[in-house]
């Protein structure tokens, strides 16, 4: 952890970011370096928010946890609510390019000036409750900023994504109107536990007494933990695709023509959505869309006034933000298609490969892969090998937890991967991959938010230069 700085440097967003960077950031720290007992507690967060006047209790919250897809679910819930005219706050993590992306109202990122003001205010309150040996973390301060912003903006609903785990996550101080649990898988095993049941118990820690819970079909061990956790606090439990939430999906045929767009039908809580367009590609995103619709349906059942058609149109307008997001590089004569996806688990990488096989008509798939060192690297690489024709391994710029590209190359070869090479510098790697692609090929940048954010920044910089 960097040496803590004086709050006097918080005069602009750059200063605010420097101050935040001086605090422990679990996102960028090696799991082995984290004192779990100190970091994973809600005591500091509760004291801080009490000093701030409890801004997190001034609006209804949809609290979303899970291992995979929770960010997509949050984006779709927020977009559906915004489409229906609900003033909606959205807090997600991590960001791709700018920290402001994490805190949005009505789809609009928090302004740098406002961000700076709130960081200064939160840090001032934090200084009154912190002990010298137990300062607030990066994520705690940032979460408090989001809560304060949503209160000041008088949001009608806030959609809050859990940062890590659930039970001891800084966001778990909210009193939610709805709890949402996305797909739960083995992840962050050094911090959350080394079995599905253990991880599920941590994730299910967001469930509150009497608060409705909605989830997806899960592994039996996970499903048992969720059901037990909900029953123990009399929280009504709904499962998408179960008896109380009828669900189906298929490829749509809009305007009488062929389409590769998924459509979802869902019936629950007296509501019926028919053939809602899924904004994000892949069968897994159709399930996530069903989860988002079920959550909004529960809000409506609890009194939120929204029109179903408006919700559906709002969801269809969900921003892609690194979820099989398409771009093009090069001039018209030598243009190459680039796809950006933040897949970073074996299952999400396998889903990406399956989805590309359905939605793209490429000849060859060229993958640029950079992973965090604490991920299931071999499992992810096996999934990559199932779809890639050529792979370039690299490390995202400034990714302190990034895996060594040469090591990934060796491990890729050991799991039966095909043509591949290591190019440690990200920009050099990006250029090499694009040069290697033919006009009917697709280049995919994947493996982490850092990778996708770096690619977006690089392409934007070059586009502006041109």
N, C-alpha and C positions, 0 to 999 in steps of 0.2 A: 504494500500500500504506500502511496506517495505521502510525503509529509503534509499534514493538514495546513491549509492556508487561511489567512485572515479573510473575513467576509468583506473587507474593504475593497477587495479586487473585483467585487461583483458590481461593476459599473456598466457593463454591456453583456451581450450574450457570450462573447468570448471569455470574459471574466467569470461569468456564471459557470461555463463549461469547465474552466480551469479549476474552480472551486470544487465542483462535483467530482472531477477526476482525482482530487486529492483524497476522496473517501473510498473505502473498500467497495469495489464493483465486482459482484459475484459473476456477472456475465463475462468478464475478461480475466478472471482469476482461475488458476489451476485448482481443481477440487481438493487436491491434497493439501493446499495451503490455507484452506478455509476452516476456521474454528466454528464448527456447526452449532455448538452450544451457545456461543455468543451471537452468531449471525442470525440463526433461525429462532427468533423470539419475537413476540408481538408487543412486548413491554415498551420498547422505545417508541414504536409507532403510536400506540395508544396514548402515551404521555404527550407526544408531539401534537397529535390531533386535538387532544383535550386543551392544550395551550393555545391552539389555533381557533378554538370555538367549535370544534367538531363539524367541519364543513362536509365531511363524507356522509353525514346523516341527513342532509337537506334535500335529497332527491332519491327516487327509486333506482336500484341498481340491478343489472343483470350481470351476475358474476360467472365467469367462464374459465374452467380449468381443463386440463387434458395434456396428453403427450404430443399429439399430432393433430393439426388442423384447427386448434383453438383460435389462432389468429384469423383464419378464414371465416370461422363461425362468427367471431366478433365483427368482422367487416361486413358480413351479410346481415347480421342483426341490425347493426347501426344504419346501413344503407336502406334496409327495409323500413325502419322507423323514420328516417329522414324523408324518404319518399312519401310517407304517409303524413308528413307535416309535423312530426314530433321533434322538438328541439332536443337534440341528442348529443351527449358527450361520449367520446370514445378514447379509451386509454389502452395502448398496446405496447408490446416490447418484443424484441429489440427493434430499433429503427434500421432502415436501409441506408439512407444518406444524411438525414438531418434529425436531430433529436426532437425537433418540433413535430415531426410526423407522429410521435407517440401520443400527443395530446391534441385532440381535435373536437371542435364543436360545430355541428352541422356540416361535417366534412372538411372544415377549414382548420388548418394547423394553427396552433398558438403563435402569435406574433413574437418576434425576438424581444421587442421592448417589454411586452407583457410577461414573457418568460423570465426575463431578467428581474423584473419587479417582484415576481412571485418567488423566485429562488432566494432573493435577498430577504423577503419577508419570512419565508419558511426557515431559512438559516438563522435569522434573528430569534425566532421562537425556539428552534432547536438548541441554541446556545444556552437557553434557560433551563432545559431539562436534561441535557447531556452530562455524563460524567467524563472526566478527562480520559479514562481508560475504556470508555464505552460510547464512542460517538455514533451518530446515525450513519447509515450506509448510503451510498449513491442511490440505490433503488428506493430506499425509504424517503429520502428527500425529494426525489423526483415524483414519487407517488403522491406525496403530500401536495406538491405543486399542482398535479392534475386534479386532485380533490378540491383544492381551493379555487382553481380556475372554473371548474364545473359549477361550484356554488355561486361564484360571482356572476357567471353567465346565465344563471337560473335555468339550467337544463331541466327538462321534464323527465328524462331517463338517462342514466349513465351506463354504458357497456364497459365493463372492467375486465381485462384479461389478466389472469394470474401470471406472475413473473416466473416463479419456479416452485413446483410442487403444488401446494395449496394450503394445508393446515397452518404452516408457519410463515407463509408468504406475507409480505407487507400489505398486500391488498385485502387480506382476510380479516380486516377490522370492519368491513362494511356490514350493514344489515340488509342483505339482498331481498329483492322481491321475487327473483327467480335464480336458481342455481343451475348451471349447465355444465355437463361433463362430456367432453369430446372423447375421441379414441384414446385409450390408455395403453401404453406399451412400456417395455423396458427402456429406460433412459435415465441419465444422470444417476447411475446406480451407486456411485461413490457418495452421493449426497442424499438420495431418496430411499435406497434399499435395493437389494439385489434379486428380489422376486416380484412378479406381477402383483401379488396380493399386497406386499409391503408398499409398493408404489401406489397402488390403488387406494390404500388406507390414507396415505398422505394427500392424494388428490381429493378424495372424498371428505377431507377435513373442511372443505368449504360449505358442506351441507349444514343448514341451520334449522333450528326447531320450527316445525310447521311450515317451512318454506318449500314450495314445489321444486322438484328436481326433474330435469329431463336429460336423457343420455341416449347413446347409440347402442346397438347390439355390441357386447363386449366379450372378451375371453371369459369362459365360465368362472375362473378364479376372480377376475375383476368384477364381473356381474354380481357375484355373491357378496363381495365386500361392499359394493355400492348399495345393494338392497338392504344389507344388514345395517349400514350406517344410516340410511334413510329411515328405516323402521325404528331405530333406536331413539330418534328425535321426532317421530311422527311426521316426517316430511313426505308428502305425496310424491310417488315416483312414477315417471312415465318413460317408456322406452320407445324410441322411433322404430316403427315396424312391429311393435308389440300390440296387445289387445286394445290399449287406450289411445294409440297413435297409429292409425292406418297409414301406410306409406308405400309408394311405388315410384319407380323412375324408368324412363325410356328415352331413346333419342326422339327429338321432336321433328315435326314436319310443318314448319310455319309457312303460311302462304302457299301451301300446296307443293312446295319444292323440297328437295332433299336438304338435310341439315345434320351436322355432327353435334349439335347442341343438345345437352341433356335437359329433360323436363321432369319435374317432380309433381306428384299428386299427394296431398296429405289431408287427412281428416282427423280432427281432434278437438276436444272441448267445444263441441257444437259448431265448429267451423270447418269449411272445406275449401282447400286451394286446389285448383285443377290446372295441371300442365304449366306450372311455374318454371320460367326459364332459369337454368342454373348458370350464373355468370362465369364461373370458374370451371376449367376443363377437367374431366376425369370423373369416373364413377364415384370415387371417394368424396369428391366435392358435391355430388348429388346428395349423398348422405348428410354431409355438413349443411347443405341447404335445407334439407328436411329438419335438421336439428334447429337451425335458425328460425324456420317457420313455426316449429312447435313452441319455441321460447316466446316468440311474438304472440302466438295464440294464447299462451298462458298470461301474458301481460294484458291482453284484451279481455280475457276472462276475469281478470282482477280489476277491470274498470278503465283501462286505457282505451281511448276512442281512436281506432284506426280503421280505414277502409281496406279490405283485403286486396282489391285490385291495385291500390296505391302502394301497398306493401310489396306486392309482386313486382311492380315496375321499379320500385326502389332497389330491390334485391338485384334485379337484372342490370342495374347501373353500378353495381359494386366495383370499385377500382381493383385492378389486377395486382398491382404492387408486388411483383416478383412471384406470382402464382401462375406459372406458365404464361408469362408476359412476353409478347412478341415484339421484335424490333428488326430493323434492317440497317446494315452497315455497308459502306462503300457507295460509289456513284451508281447510276442506273445501269451502266454497262457491265459493272462487276459487283452488283449488289449481292449480299449474302444474308440469309435469314438467320436471326439469332433469337433463341428462346431463353428466358431467365426464370429460374425456379429455385425456391429456397429449400428444396427437399434436403433433409439432413438425418434421416433415420433409414434403416433398411427397408421398412414398409413404404415410407414416402418416396424413396428412390425407385422402388419397384413399381409403385403407382405411377410415377412420372414416366418410366419407360413404357408401361402399358398404354398410358394416355397418348404419348407421342405416336405410338404405333397406330392409334385409332384416328387422331386428328390431323396427322401430318402425312404427306405423300413424298417424303424425302427419299433420296437414294441412299445416302449414308448419314449416320449420326455421329457428329464430332462433339465430344464432351470436354468441357473445361471444368475440372473438379478440384475444390479445395475444401477440406474438412477440418473440424475442430479435433484436437488430439484426444479428447475424452469421449468421442463418439464410438459406436460399434463400427470401426473402420472396415474390418473384413466383411461384415454383413452388408454394409453399404456398397463396397466394391463388388461383391458378388451380384448385387442388383444392377450396378452399372454395366458389368460384363454381360448381363442378359440383354442389353439393348444397344450398347455403343459399338461403333465400328472403329473408332479411334479415340483415345483419351489423352488429354494433356493435364498433368498434375501440377498444381501451383499452390501458393499461399496468398490469401487475401491481404491487401495492404494493411499493415499495422495489426494484423490478427495475432495477438500474443499467444493465443491458445491454438493457433493453427498447426496442423500436423505437417511433418517434414515431407515435401514433395518426393524426394528420393525414396523415403521409406514407403510412401503410398505406392510408388511405382513397383517396388519390390513385392509388396503385399498383393498388389493387383496381379502380378505375374503368378504369384503363388496360389491364387484362387482361380486361376484359369483364364484370366483376362487376355485380350488380344493385343493389337497394336497400341502402343502407348509410349509416352516420354515424359520426362520431368523438365519443367521450365519454371524455376522458382519465382522469377519476377513476374508479377501479375500482368502488367501491360505488355511485356514481351510475349508472354504466354498467349494472351488474347489475340495478338497480331499473328502469331504463328498458327494458331488454330483456324483463324479466319482465312489465312493464306492457303491452308491445306484443304479447305472446303471447296467443293465444286458448286456450280450454279444451282444444282438441284439438291444440295445437301443442307442440313440444318446444324448450326452450332448451338450447343446448350451450355449455359453457365449455371453451375449448380453446386450444392454442398453446404451452403450457409447463407445467412443474411449478409455477412461481410462480403462474400463473393458477388452476390447479386447487386448489392449497393455499389461496389467498386465498378462493376460493369456499367451500371446506369450512369454513374458519375463520369466514367471515361467516355462513353458514347455521347453524353450531353456536352462535355467539354469540346469534343471534336466537332460536333454539330454546330456549336456556337462559333468555333474557330472558322468553320467553313462558311 
